[in-house]
Every structure is written in C-alpha cells, then in structure tokens.
Amino acid sequence: MILIAESGSTKCDWVLFYSSNSSPKRIRTKGLNPAILKKKELKKIISDNKELSEHSHLVTSIYFFGAGCNTSKSKNKVQLILSSCFKKATSIVEEDTMAAVYATTKTPAVVCILGTGSNCCYFNGKSIHSKAPSLGFLVMDEGSGNYFGKELLKAHYYKQMPEELRIIFKEQFDLKEKNVIKKLYQSKTPNKYLANFAIFLFDNIEHPFMKKILNEGMDKFVENHILQYSKELETVPLHFVGSISFYAKENIENILNKRGLKGTSFVQRPIDNLIERIKQDHLIS
C-alpha cells in the first residue's frame, strides 16, 4: 500500500491506495510541521487518526511533502516518526515546495506557495532553488494566511478597520485581548491561529478596506519574492499553489499584470495533481 502526504502547517492531506488502478482513500489530519511541533506531537497526530492506524501495517511506501521539511534535520525528524508509525514502510520526505512543483510542472518554472505560510522557488527541471531564505511567520510569509491574520488583528485593535467591519469581526471571532495574547504567545501553532482570521478577508473582499489589505499583501509578496526571479521569468512560466493564491487569483493577476507578468496556473489543493505526477513517474506500480 502506498501513502502520499501533502502537509502545510494547518492541515495535512493523506492519500492511501494499493496500486495506480485502485481508488484512493483520502484522509485529513492536522498539519505536521517539524519546525513547529515536537516529535511527540507529530506522532500523536498520526496515531490518533483511526484510518491511518488501521492501515499502518499495510503501508510499504510513503511520499511525504511538508512545510518545515527544508533541512536534513527536519526531514530526519519526520522520517523517524513515519518509521515508528508505519513499521513496514520506507519513506521519502521532501519540503512542501517540491510538492508544489510536482503539482504544477515537469519543466523549469517559478513556483509560489500561498497558504498558511508563503514561499517561492525556481525549479530548473530537476531540483529547486530559492533566492531568499524562509524565515517563517514572524519575519516573512508576506501574502499568506497568517500574514493577513496579523494585518486584520492590527487593523481591529488600532481601530483602523471601518466600524461596520469591526462589528462583524468581533461577532465572528473571540477578540478578548487576554485570549488573543494567549493564542499568540502560548499556542504551539500561532501561525495556524493567525491564518484562521484570513477567511474574514475573503468573506468581505468586496469592501474597499479589505481589497486594500489584500492588494498590499500580495504586492509585497510579488516585490519581495517573485521579482527575485525576474531573469528566470523571462523564459519560464509562473505557477501558484495554495488556498490563498486560489481565492486571491484575480487580485494576484492584476498585480502581476502591472509588472508585465502572468500567472500560468492557480492550484488550490496540490494533492490531486501530486498523485497523478507520482503515478506518471512510475513511482507507483
């Protein structure tokens, strides 16, 4: 049995199947980010899932693509967890940018991720190369769910958010200061907490204030990340993966157009394309 996992910080999509001809079984758990969670926490997410546990003895190969898996230390951490949960399986662990690449292209391209976090890389047809380090939600992650969550919270507490939006915002979320501070500074996954606020942005996207926040965030992502690959983009396409990029497609296209750029594809959930790619590459028999 083959197991494929595509994990962000918020959620992880798992797909189980016996062969390329069998119908896949889809499972969703919390995200497994080794840069944020400890080994015990990572293992618990897997072991607490009934479906994964029931099939654990049947899994022989695992392809895991995840946020935070960008160093040998983090990859080894995940591999150890997978080995302890799926004792008969061999595993391959790659960072989430490789999943984004597999989900969008087989040829050279610039590929962006805009989900809970954000990232951008150049794929030369064989390997990925990043021109800027990914320092996570505290410093970077422009245009991501947690970035917009921070912007909305600041706009609310600074009273910059229009009153009609502040009223709805307070009704939709628990905004007691002590609770927000606790979630931000005592939670194990503050990036996930922040990203939860992003839905409010898209639910009210027709409001000029929300459009301004969205456009400014995406403009920063283009400026700080995509334009680092201006030379490469003279000859290769530009792809986007992740829920934020999918829902903000029109805004991103407008911002790119002003710079003479164009997005080739916008993939909300890379897992489906990832399955087909792995099948086509004959990694699954």
Order of alpha helices (4+ residues) and beta strands (2+ residues): beta-beta-beta-alpha-alpha-beta-alpha-beta-alpha-beta-beta-beta-alpha-alpha-alpha-alpha-alpha-alpha-beta-alpha-alpha-beta-alpha
